[in-house]
Amino acid sequence: MVYYVKRGKVPEQRHTYNDRLNIQKEELFGLGAFDGKYSLIYHKYDPAEVEDTSIEYKEKLSAVNLMEHRHLKTSLLGKLDNFYTGRQVLFFNGITSTGIIDTDSTSNDYFRNALCDEVFYVQSGKGSIESPFGTLKYRPGDFIYIPKGTTYRAIIETRSFFFFTISSDHIDIPANYMNRYGQIKEGMPYYTRDIEIPEFHGITEEAGPFNVIVDYGNYYLHLTRNYPVLDAEGYDGYLYPFTINIDKFAPIVGKLHMPPPVHTVFESNTFMIGAFLPRLFDFHERSIPVPYYHNNIDSDELIFYSSGNFMSRKGIGEKSITMHVHGMIHGPQPGVVEQSIGAKKTDEVAIMVESYNWLLPTEKAESIKDEDYQFSWKAKKD
Ligand SMILES: [Fe+2]
């Protein structure tokens, strides 16, 4: 749930026309089978037009079926393809996948994820997401949210590195952040005003044909269209891509250690996405700033380390990912609690995905694994 937006030329009333000679093609872009949030998009051309189709099967992801704490060095992966086919999945289950994109290539193709909402955290780089809703610029520190079914093209201006979470489970702003009017409440880490929406520009008339890659999970369906894809004359509603930048966040701090749910950015039924951001540490006179040991009995905890000094973890660098699994306990490595006493603040930026369903690593994840990490809590023998 975001907020009501109206841009461009739309009929005075839905399901009607203004100009008998130029009837706009109205598309209901909606969730929940006419019952969820939606936008109405008014196209100049037929949005259903398809000249030809072809199928391209994806390489099957193979899981490494072994639960252990892991540290991955994603900077070892390097650039790959573009924003669509360069998605390097590192953990997945039947619903959700996470991983990274490192690309400097803009594809001429358009893309539509048929199954999943998409959230990208921008680690570095600049560019934009072009869709019928307009141009959504991105910059470092942005979370880019793209609803399932959006047709878009990613314009990569400078080499860009993203950490992504993609899920067929609907991703949304946490329900407990919203009041009954759909406004984000006081006391939450970000506010409705902090949400940036696309700049609407109307039709982009281009000469076709156009390729739209529709992602169905195991395969891509390529649609060839003759009409321009970015042909919206206007839209209104509640469902559209947006960004929120971490600079806008006001992290919640406390006298004693605040647990990760206070840092939630997005939620779904089976996971949450959170952000640990620069903030003051707990202000009790004998507080322990780093997190206590925890046993995530029914969740897996993935953290992408973006920048700053990651005090509770040794050997971690920018673009590292750790996965702390259910069934095993984790916490500060030996000596870290003692070192942390007296620290007043942190400059860390880290993004967390806490999944209530198992997330299994891919073979690609295993290939960049820090072999020693599992044993980083080993007792020191003198
Ligand atoms: Fe943890």
Residues whose N, C-alpha, C, O or C-beta is under 5 A from the ligand:
A	BS01	LIG	E301
